[in-house]
Amino acid sequence: MKLPEDLVRQTRRIRNIELTHSDLEPLLSSDRKKIPGVLINAYSAVLQDGDDNRDYVVFSSWIAPLATGQVRPSPGHGSIEGHILQACRLLRVSKGLPNISTKDVNALHPLVLGSFVIARTNMRMYIGEVLDLYKKGNHRHGSVLSTNNIAELSYLSLRVYRALDAAHDDSTTSSDEDSSPEHSAVPIFSRTFKTYELHTHAFTEQVLYHVGKKPFASQVGAHFILDGVTAARWNALARPSVKRVILKLPAVGKGLSKKPVRN
């Protein structure tokens, strides 16, 4: 295979990875040459970005050196948080999850009493209606009315809307396997179990995404149905690759800062 004559003068950029002709030579040479990490990272990025139905993530090889302190975060090396966000990319902001690094809590979309969030425990996801927000100060947790930065909070008081199983049986709850995005099925929700309303305290790390004040399109009896936008975000957050890493993403104020966009 012969490279284009002008390739020597070209630099290709994939995400924050720059490729030159010399990086490609090991693939074209008849001699056995070590494939550079920059080429592996670029290939992994293209592999992920070209597969809309993927249920896996490929992390940059820079994560290990960054974690062990061998290299410092920089424009060239990136950062651990940045590599995770790029790999998960949910993630594709253009596909319905803007401001994912802030969980869509910012000056344009403050988290207030009456807001709804998608949250999860180790077992399952659920919709939570914010009843109270708690912020730690002077060794005590005080109630606040709103926040532009979820990292400032210690925990939230939520009314729980649980996902029901396929039969919409109020006595059972949908598991993560039941709501697998491969089936693109969005569950029906209920805020009661038998005759009891459900409430919980959730740590901020358990909050996945802020979905505003009106996530439900309709209510049929005791059952709630998500609107189209929130349903798409629910399915995106239910992807297996996201489940494994989303709770590890820091919020703004803990290592990430991004300008919010309107949605």
N, C-alpha and C positions, 0 to 999 in steps of 0.2 A: 504493500500500500504506500502511495506517495502523498506526502502532505502538500497542500496548496502552497505555491511559492510565496504568497504574502503572509502566511501563517506566522512567520518569524516576527512580524511587526504587530501581531495581534495579541491582545490580552482578553481572555474570556472571563466573565465574572458570574458566578452562580452563588446566590446569597452573598456572604462576605468572603467567598473563596475565589481567588484570582488564579487563572490557569494560563500558562504560556506554552509555547511549542516544546520547550525542554521537558515539561511535565508529562507530555504525551509520548515522548520518545521511547520509554520502556515498553509501551504497548506495541510499538511498530518495529522495534529492533529484533533481529533474529537471535541476538545474545540474551541470555537470561539476566535481566536487571531487576532490581528491587523496585516495586511500584511505590511511588511516593505517597505519603499520607494525604497530601492535598488532592491527589487524583481520586483516592478512595472516598474522601469526604464529598467531593464534587459529584461522583457517581451516585453515592447514597442520597444526596440531595435531589438529584434528578429522578432517581428511582421513586422516592417518596412523593415528590411533587406531581409525578405523572400518574399516580394511582389514587383515584378519588375514593375507592372502596377499601383502602388498606386497613388492616387491623393490627398494625405493628408500627414501631418507630425505629429509626436508625439514628443513633446519637453520634455526634462528632468525636473523632479521636482526641480532640483537644480537652475533652471533659476530664479525663484521668490526670493529665499534667496540671490542669487548673486546680483540681481537687487536692492534689498532693503538694501544691505549691511550687512545682518545677517551673511553671511560667505564671506570669501575672496577667490578669484581665487587661486586654488592650484591643484596639481596632482589628489587629491582625489575628490575635488568638481568640478574640471574643470573650464571653463570660459564660459561666455554667448556666445561669438563668437564661441568657440569650440563646444558647445552644438548645436548651430544653424547649423553649418557646418555638424556636424554628422547627425543631423535630416534630413537636406535637401539632403545631399550627392549626389546629382545629378548625381547623385552626385556621385555616384560611379565613382571614378577616372578611374577605369579599363574599364568603359563603355564610355569613350570618352571626358571627361572634366578634363584634368590634370590641376593642378595649379589653381583650381577654386578660392581659397582664394585671389589670386593676379590678378584674371581675365586674367590669362596667360600673364601678362606683367612682365617681369623680365630680368635678364642679358642674358638669353638664347633666349628670345623672346621679344626684346625691341619694344616698340610702336614708330613707325617712320612715317614720312609723306608718304602717300601711303598705309599705313596699313589699314585693314578693321576691324571693330568691330561689334558685335551684341549689339544693344542698345535698350532702350525702353522708352516710355513716359508712362503716366498714362493710356493711351488708347491702345497702340499697340507696338509691336516690329518692328524693321527695321534693315537693314544693313547700316552701315555708313563707308564711305571712308574718311580717315583722310587727311584733307587739311592743317590744322595747329593745333599746340598744344600751350596752354597758361599756363604760370606759374607765380604766383604772387610773386613779390619781390620788396621791397622798396615802398610799397603801390601802385605799378603799375603791370599790367599784361603784361608780355613780351612773345614773341614768342620763342619757342625752337624747335630744329629739331628732338629730340627723348627723350625718358625717359625709365628707367628700373623700375620705380615705379609710377604707375598711381596716387597714393595718393599725389604726388608732384604737380600735375596739378590742375588748377582751372576749366578749361573747354576746350573743343575741338571744332574745326570747321570741320563740316562733310558734304560731299555730301551724300544725302539720297537715298538709294535704298529701295523703299517701296514694301511691299508685296501686290500683286494684289488679287482680289477676285477669286473665283473658275472659273469664266468665262474669266479671264485674261483681264478684261475690264480696259483700262488705265484711265478711268474717275472715277473709284472707288478704294478704298483701303481695303485690307483684315483686319478685326478686329481680336482681340484675339480669339473670339469664332470661327471665320472661320478657324483659323490655329490651332485648338485644336489637341493636340498630340494623342488623342484617335483615330483619323483618319489616323495618320502617314503620312499625306499629307504635302509636303513641297511646299509652294507657289512659283509662278514665281515672279520675281522682276523687277521693272522699276525705273529708276532714273529721270523720267520726270512725270509731271502732265500736260496732254494735250501737249502743246508745251514748257513748262517751266521746266528747271532743278531745282531740289530740293536741298536746303541747309539748315543747321541748326547749332546752337551752342548747344552743349550738355554738361551738368555738368558731372563730372567724376562719380558721383553716378548713373548716368543713363546708363553708360557703363556696359554691362553684361559680355562680353567675347571678347578677342582679337582673331581674326581668320586668322591672317597673311595677305599676300599681294595678294593671288590668291584664293579667296573663291568661285569663279564662274567657273564651268566646261565648260560652253558654253554660247553663246549669239545668240539669234534668233531674228533678227530685233532689236527692242528696248527692248526686254525682256532678262533677265539674269536668268540662272539656276545654283543653288548651286552645288558644288561637293559633293561627298558622305559624307566625313568627316564633312564638315560644315553643311550639311543638318541634320546629326545626332545631331550635337550640337544645331542647331536651335530647333529641336524637343524636345531635353532634356530641354532646357531653357524655352520652351513653356508649360511645365507641370504645371498644376494649383498649385501644392504645391510649386513649385519654384517661380512662379509669386508673391505669397504672401509674400515671405521673401527675395528674392535674392537682392533687392535693399537695404536691411538693412545690408548686409554684408560689413564690413570695408575692405579696401584694405591694403596691407602691408604698414606700416608706421603709421597706425591708429589702432594698437592693434593686428595685426596678422603678423606672420613671418614664412614662410615655404620655405624649399629648393626647388627650381624649378626642374621639371623633363623634360626630352626631350619628344617631341611629334611629 
